[in-house]
Amino acid sequence: MPSQSYTPVPGATVHQLLIKPLFDALEPREKLYAHHMTQVAWRASRITMRQISSESLDIFDFIMDLYHACDGEWKALAARCGVTAQELECFLEYAGTFLCNLGNYYGEGDRKFIPDLTPDALRKLASASSKTTDGLNRIIGPIFSVPPYGLGYPSDNSTSAYYPGTETITEAEIAKVSEIMAIHAVGPENTRLQKVAVNGASRYEILQASVETDEEPRQLTDDISLVRGDHSKDLEQVILSLEEASKHVANDTQLLFLKHYIETFRTGSLDAFQKSQKAWVLDRSATIEHIIGFIEPYRDPAGIRAEWKGVVGIADKDEVARLRQLVDSSADFLRQLPWAVDGVNDGKGPYEKSLFEAPDFTSIHGTLVESKTPTQSLTISALAVSGSVDETVRENVGFKNIVVANRLSVNNNPNLPCHWVDPSELSQFKATTHIVRFLTTAIHELLGHGSGKLLAETAPGVYNFDKENPPVNPLTKEPIASHYLPSQNWGSVFGKLAGTVEECRAILMSEYFMDSKQLLGIFGYTDTSEITTDELLYATYMNIGVDGLQALQHYSAENQAWGQVHHQAHFSILKHMLRNGGGVVRIDHEPTTSKLTVRLDRSKMSSHGKPALGDYLCRLHIWRCTADVSSCREFYEPLCAVDGEFEEWRKIVCSKPNPKWKFVQPNTFLKDGDVEVKIYEESNEGIIRSWAERIV
């Protein structure tokens, strides 16, 4: 049997994703719109599974077939098939974990997990019917095999379903095809790439997501072709639900972005998707909010192909009102950043847009169709989404911020383990850290992802800055030496660094502003409130240590790679603070007891901590704005290296894994023209039943 480190954590807690009270308060039209938009998300869940591993869809079908073989009466099934109660519980734990990650790799960290029972016990369960027996035969090998240990470039140790097929593709081949795609203006976000052997020669098929197919693939070169029709059956169902949702919209703007969604999913056109996003960001203060489509490129090892995301939720008006105040003050905070210059661009300096288009900032209670399940080390951007995936939409039209509040609220759990905080400080830390996570999430999304201007030659001879008198680089004190060219953007220049550097910049922004009494006062925290501003600042710096250590759990020593960009960023910040923070944060390591403890010198938070955060933040921001990828790589990659004492720390962190939480989510059903919400019990059985009744 493979190492137990690749099995699900036994007894992982199941949480209800609460939404029914807000849903019940909706108007009938809103309920119908919400129902059909939720169906859009659920009906595409097979796309996410197909993007994670080649076996994920077959594992999903096996779980569903086993459920139907016993009609959800699992104890009766165990008795009939001759498996023990413990073996049954281990299977249910695996099934619940799989369904909450929409694949057999953890959404946080990309590590593979396997059932904590023997293949023989699983075969006994599968004997329930000929269908389940055949289903298990298709997955029995890959479900238990380790390696692969995790997701990454295809190799002996890692795998990626963004690059399917039996022929292993190399990083150099992926880069070669990407260059050809750029020449032919084929965006990578909604594609996968397959290498095939034809008469001894290698051919490359770009699989583009669309309902439509072509009689013959479009040849980009002799050996590279574009093949439309990936995920076609799933996208057909998505379009049907979008058409139904179109009958219940609140305004013409919603009708417009749904029209563009239908076009992009039917044809594969990313131009249509950008049109949908331009309309979507203008739909302000929506009661029913969503994020739909191929959005985040973090799980593609090349950092360019995007995972399907489906989030639909209902706005909480009270929470939105507080966030709105933060939005209204955003320009004030931009003037307080390290690169701001008095008298230039209204005090914001040359590295910010002239007009900060304040986004729509919404707190929703949502249902989630994505592969990321929260844990205690939940990273900031797993809680919220900056809506526009394309930087041109963000800069020229605007963006949205969305906090998924009913997912975030689970962090306020006094029973959460925290191995890295001294027992004498644990009570205060737990009383404040969930507040810090909410506040830093808001800052992260609004000011982190919302700030910055990419200095560029936007067209031949046309610049969005004064080319004759270029801005002074605050890092070198000299005029800038680089900028984006007409054919370049943030992602194309920074490549796989783009995602983690952008998340690191946003995290740093949130930590940098946690000493702002102006900002904290918006949310009711002052020097004299029940929980004071100083206590929140203390928790912020403690979290730099805790999150940085916990991130090590998501580093693959086998692949020498990070499984998740947010964790990579958190670790780099801790490493930077340990080296350049003047002792404001330190880690005590007791080798004899394998104990790590975060220590904080409160007297240095302002004098040493903030300057260190500001220095790191300024570097990433300026390099991003000026397309200086070489300076960024030289500085950032060593901060992400898990070497020396950090490798010893990683072993300790991995020996004390946090529980892998799971969510059971409700379903909505149409009954006599009305929409009803069905809630399921907080258990693995409830998770499985909820998916069986979605019929995806």
MOSUL-V481536 format. One record per residue. N is the residue number from 1. PSI is psi in radians with two decimals (NA if undefined). NEAR is the number of other C-alpha atoms within 12 Angstrom. Layout:
n,psi,near
N,PSI,NEAR
N,PSI,NEAR
This chain:
n,psi,near
1,2.48,18
2,2.90,21
3,2.49,17
4,-0.28,19
5,-0.14,23
6,0.21,31
7,2.76,36
8,2.62,38
9,2.13,28
10,2.46,32
11,0.46,24
12,2.35,32
13,2.39,31
14,2.25,31
15,2.54,33
16,2.26,30
17,1.67,36
18,2.27,34
19,-0.27,33
20,-0.77,27
21,-0.75,20
22,-0.66,25
23,-0.76,35
24,-0.41,21
25,-0.08,17
26,2.74,26
27,2.76,19
28,-0.76,20
29,-0.72,25
30,-0.66,32
31,-0.72,34
32,-0.74,34
33,-0.80,41
34,-0.73,49
35,-0.87,43
36,-0.58,36
37,-0.62,45
38,-0.65,43
39,-0.62,40
40,-0.81,45
41,-0.87,41
42,-0.70,42
43,-0.25,36
44,0.09,43
45,-0.48,44
46,-0.48,44
47,-0.83,45
48,-0.79,44
49,-0.71,41
50,-0.47,32
51,-0.28,44
52,-0.89,45
53,2.75,43
54,-0.40,30
55,-0.15,35
56,-0.75,36
57,-0.71,30
58,-0.61,31
59,-0.78,40
60,-0.84,41
61,-0.63,34
62,-0.77,39
63,-0.79,45
64,-0.73,36
65,-0.65,31
66,-0.67,39
67,-0.85,37
68,-0.48,25
69,-0.43,28
70,0.09,25
71,0.61,20
72,0.09,26
73,1.40,21
74,-0.66,31
75,-0.67,24
76,-0.67,20
77,-0.76,27
78,-0.76,32
79,-0.71,19
80,-0.61,21
81,-0.08,27
82,0.61,22
83,2.69,29
84,2.87,23
85,-0.65,21
86,-0.73,19
87,-0.70,30
88,-0.78,34
89,-0.68,29
90,-0.67,31
91,-0.77,41
92,-0.64,39
93,-0.76,37
94,-0.80,44
95,-0.77,44
96,-0.71,45
97,-0.75,48
98,-0.84,48
99,-0.54,47
100,-0.26,46
101,-0.06,42
102,0.68,48
103,3.07,46
104,0.50,51
105,2.37,47
106,2.37,42
107,-0.53,41
108,1.76,46
109,-0.32,42
110,0.41,41
111,2.50,41
112,2.52,44
113,2.62,40
114,2.82,43
115,2.49,41
116,0.85,33
117,2.86,31
118,2.73,24
119,-0.61,26
120,-0.72,21
121,-0.68,26
122,-0.64,40
123,-0.65,31
124,-0.79,28
125,-0.72,43
126,-0.24,38
127,0.04,29
128,-0.56,33
129,2.88,23
130,-0.56,18
131,-0.76,23
132,-0.56,31
133,-0.83,25
134,-0.68,21
135,-0.74,30
136,-0.63,35
137,-0.51,23
138,-0.39,23
139,-0.10,30
140,-0.59,27
141,-1.10,18
142,-0.42,26
143,-0.52,42
144,-0.25,31
145,2.27,27
146,2.10,29
147,2.92,26
148,2.54,31
149,-0.49,41
150,-3.01,44
151,2.53,47
152,-2.98,41
153,2.38,34
154,2.21,35
155,-3.01,23
156,-0.50,18
157,-0.25,23
158,2.91,33
159,2.85,40
160,2.15,44
161,-0.04,40
162,-0.23,47
163,1.25,40
164,3.07,29
165,2.99,24
166,-0.31,16
167,2.15,22
168,2.21,28
169,2.52,32
170,2.87,24
171,-0.67,22
172,-0.67,14
173,-0.67,26
174,-0.76,33
175,-0.69,23
176,-0.81,20
177,-0.65,35
178,-0.67,32
179,-0.74,21
180,-0.70,25
181,-0.73,31
182,-0.72,19
183,-0.66,15
184,0.19,18
185,0.71,16
186,1.91,28
187,2.57,34
188,-0.26,39
189,-0.73,38
190,0.61,43
191,2.83,41
192,2.89,44
193,2.18,45
194,2.27,34
195,2.28,29
196,2.68,23
197,2.20,17
198,1.95,12
199,0.73,7
200,-0.06,8
201,2.64,13
202,2.35,20
203,2.70,28
204,2.18,39
205,2.08,39
206,1.94,39
207,1.95,39
208,2.31,41
209,2.15,44
210,2.77,37
211,-0.74,29
212,2.59,25
213,2.92,23
214,2.61,19
215,-0.68,10
216,2.47,11
217,2.66,22
218,2.07,23
219,2.07,20
220,-0.67,24
221,-3.10,20
222,-0.55,16
223,0.10,24
224,2.20,30
225,2.69,29
226,2.12,39
227,1.91,33
228,2.73,33
229,0.09,31
230,2.40,35
231,0.44,36
232,-0.77,27
233,-0.69,24
234,-0.71,31
235,-0.48,41
236,-0.76,28
237,-0.65,31
238,-0.78,39
239,-0.68,34
240,-0.74,28
241,-0.63,31
242,-0.68,40
243,-0.66,28
244,-0.72,26
245,-0.58,33
246,-0.38,32
247,-0.15,24
248,0.47,26
249,2.81,32
250,-0.36,27
251,3.03,23
252,-0.50,17
253,-0.74,23
254,-0.70,35
255,-0.65,25
256,-0.83,29
257,-0.51,33
258,-0.66,44
259,-0.77,31
260,-0.63,33
261,-0.83,42
262,-0.73,37
263,-0.81,30
264,-0.67,35
265,-0.44,43
266,-0.75,33
267,-0.39,30
268,0.06,38
269,2.10,31
270,-0.37,32
271,-0.71,24
272,-0.62,25
273,-0.71,35
274,-0.63,33
275,-0.68,28
276,-0.69,36
277,-0.63,42
278,-0.66,34
279,-0.69,30
280,-0.73,41
281,-0.28,40
282,-0.08,29
283,1.47,33
284,2.59,28
285,0.71,30
286,2.41,32
287,-0.71,34
288,2.01,42
289,2.80,43
290,2.82,49
291,2.07,43
292,2.36,44
293,-2.97,48
294,1.74,48
295,-0.98,34
296,2.21,38
297,0.28,34
298,-0.52,46
299,-0.22,46
300,2.16,42
301,-0.47,41
302,-0.21,37
303,0.42,37
304,-0.45,38
305,2.40,39
306,2.48,35
307,2.49,42
308,2.34,44
309,2.36,39
310,1.91,35
311,2.20,41
312,2.31,39
313,3.02,43
314,2.28,42
315,2.42,38
316,1.91,32
317,-0.66,21
318,-0.76,16
319,-0.66,26
320,-0.66,30
321,-0.71,20
322,-0.72,25
323,-0.56,37
324,-0.65,28
325,-0.67,28
326,-0.76,35
327,-0.78,31
328,-0.38,23
329,0.10,26
330,-0.71,33
331,-0.64,30
332,-0.73,23
333,-0.59,33
334,-0.51,38
335,-0.15,28
336,0.10,25
337,2.76,38
338,-0.44,34
339,0.04,37
340,2.54,32
341,2.15,22
342,2.36,16
343,-0.05,11
344,2.15,18
345,0.87,23
346,0.61,21
347,-0.07,24
348,-0.32,29
349,3.03,31
350,-0.13,40
351,0.32,42
352,2.68,39
353,2.60,31
354,-0.71,23
355,2.01,25
356,1.85,32
357,1.77,29
358,2.19,33
359,2.93,40
360,2.13,37
361,2.00,45
362,2.40,45
363,2.05,42
364,2.75,42
365,1.98,40
366,2.87,46
367,2.52,41
368,2.28,48
369,1.45,44
370,3.05,44
371,0.26,41
372,2.06,42
373,2.22,41
374,2.58,40
375,-3.09,42
376,-0.60,40
377,0.51,46
378,2.14,39
379,2.74,44
380,-0.81,46
381,-0.09,47
382,-0.23,40
383,-0.35,39
384,2.80,42
385,2.25,42
386,2.06,44
387,-0.72,44
388,2.15,39
389,-0.46,40
390,2.26,35
391,-0.53,30
392,-0.64,24
393,-0.77,27
394,-0.76,33
395,-0.64,32
396,-0.42,22
397,-0.79,28
398,-2.97,35
399,2.98,39
400,2.63,43
401,2.32,45
402,2.13,49
403,2.20,46
404,1.58,42
405,-0.66,38
406,-0.20,35
407,-0.68,42
408,-0.63,40
409,-0.33,29
410,-0.38,32
411,-0.39,32
412,1.20,24
413,1.91,23
414,-0.26,19
415,0.03,16
416,2.36,26
417,2.59,26
418,1.66,36
419,-0.29,28
420,0.13,37
421,2.34,33
422,2.42,23
423,-0.55,16
424,-0.35,13
425,-0.07,23
426,-0.69,25
427,-0.84,19
428,-0.70,23
429,-0.80,36
430,-0.48,33
431,-0.30,25
432,-0.41,33
433,-0.55,39
434,-0.54,31
435,-0.75,35
436,-0.70,42
437,-0.67,45
438,-0.82,40
439,-0.77,46
440,-0.54,44
441,-0.79,43
442,-0.80,52
443,-0.77,44
444,-0.85,41
445,-0.76,46
446,-1.03,48
447,-0.56,47
448,-1.15,39
449,-0.32,42
450,-0.21,47
451,2.86,47
452,2.56,40
453,2.18,36
454,1.95,38
455,2.15,38
456,2.68,33
457,1.72,23
458,-0.43,19
459,2.82,13
460,2.03,12
461,0.02,14
462,2.19,16
463,2.61,20
464,0.35,29
465,2.94,30
466,1.77,18
467,-0.55,19
468,-0.51,12
469,1.27,13
470,2.71,22
471,2.66,32
472,2.31,25
473,2.03,30
474,-0.25,25
475,-0.64,25
476,-0.25,15
477,0.30,13
478,2.82,13
479,2.59,19
480,2.54,29
481,0.02,24
482,2.77,28
483,3.04,35
484,2.43,33
485,2.91,23
486,-0.57,20
487,0.08,19
488,2.71,24
489,3.12,29
490,-0.85,38
491,-0.71,34
492,-0.57,30
493,-0.78,30
494,-0.23,31
495,-2.32,30
496,-0.23,32
497,-0.41,41
498,-0.85,37
499,-0.87,37
500,-0.62,40
501,-0.71,45
502,-0.72,43
503,-0.66,42
504,-0.75,47
505,-0.75,48
506,-0.67,43
507,-0.80,50
508,-0.70,48
509,-0.76,44
510,-0.68,44
511,-0.59,45
512,-0.62,42
513,0.06,43
514,0.03,42
515,0.07,34
516,1.90,30
517,-0.46,22
518,-0.80,22
519,-0.83,32
520,-0.52,35
521,-0.48,24
522,-0.58,23
523,0.18,29
524,0.22,21
525,2.20,27
526,-3.04,22
527,-0.33,19
528,0.07,13
529,2.93,16
530,-0.79,14
531,2.07,27
532,2.92,26
533,-0.64,31
534,-0.66,28
535,-0.64,31
536,-0.63,40
537,-0.71,42
538,-0.83,38
539,-0.57,41
540,-0.83,42
541,-0.59,51
542,-0.67,42
543,-0.49,46
544,-0.75,49
545,-0.81,39
546,-0.84,41
547,-0.64,40
548,-0.73,46
549,-0.83,49
550,-0.50,45
551,-0.50,44
552,-0.38,46
553,-0.35,42
554,0.32,46
555,2.27,42
556,1.93,32
557,-0.54,25
558,-0.74,21
559,-0.06,26
560,0.84,22
561,2.66,31
562,2.41,40
563,-0.21,39
564,2.30,46
565,-0.58,42
566,-0.72,43
567,-0.71,42
568,-0.76,44
569,-0.78,47
570,-0.73,44
571,-0.74,45
572,-0.63,42
573,-0.77,50
574,-0.80,45
575,-0.71,37
576,-0.76,37
577,-0.63,36
578,-0.60,31
579,-0.56,21
580,0.08,24
581,0.12,31
582,0.41,24
583,0.17,27
584,-0.61,34
585,2.37,39
586,2.83,34
587,2.08,31
588,2.24,23
589,2.08,22
590,1.68,16
591,-0.61,14
592,-0.51,8
593,0.07,10
594,0.87,20
595,2.35,25
596,2.34,33
597,2.26,33
598,2.23,38
599,2.52,30
600,2.31,34
601,1.74,22
602,-0.53,25
603,-0.25,18
604,0.09,23
605,-0.77,33
606,-0.72,26
607,-0.59,18
608,-0.69,26
609,-0.92,41
610,-0.76,36
611,-0.64,26
612,-0.74,33
613,-0.76,45
614,-0.66,35
615,-0.82,28
616,-0.79,40
617,-0.78,40
618,-0.73,33
619,-0.93,34
620,-0.69,45
621,-0.83,46
622,-0.74,44
623,-0.68,43
624,-0.79,45
625,-0.49,39
626,0.18,42
627,0.53,34
628,1.29,31
629,-0.55,32
630,-0.77,19
631,-0.68,23
632,-0.80,33
633,-0.74,25
634,-0.61,17
635,-0.74,21
636,-0.75,32
637,-0.71,27
638,-0.54,19
639,-0.32,29
640,-0.08,36
641,2.23,29
642,1.59,32
643,2.93,19
644,-2.26,10
645,-0.43,19
646,-0.52,30
647,-0.66,21
648,-0.73,23
649,-0.69,32
650,-0.73,31
651,-0.70,29
652,-0.79,27
653,-0.75,31
654,-0.38,27
655,-0.17,20
656,1.11,23
657,2.52,32
658,2.74,30
659,2.45,26
660,1.74,36
661,2.67,42
662,2.63,44
663,2.38,45
664,2.25,37
665,2.62,42
666,2.92,39
667,2.73,36
668,2.50,31
669,2.54,24
670,2.28,19
671,1.97,12
672,0.69,7
673,-0.15,12
674,2.87,20
675,2.25,26
676,2.55,23
677,2.31,29
678,2.24,27
679,2.52,26
680,2.73,28
681,2.65,21
682,1.45,25
683,2.91,29
684,-0.66,40
685,-0.67,35
686,-0.70,34
687,-0.82,41
688,-0.77,45
689,-0.70,36
690,-0.68,34
691,-0.65,37
692,-0.61,28
693,-0.09,24
694,-0.43,26
695,1.03,22
696,NA,26
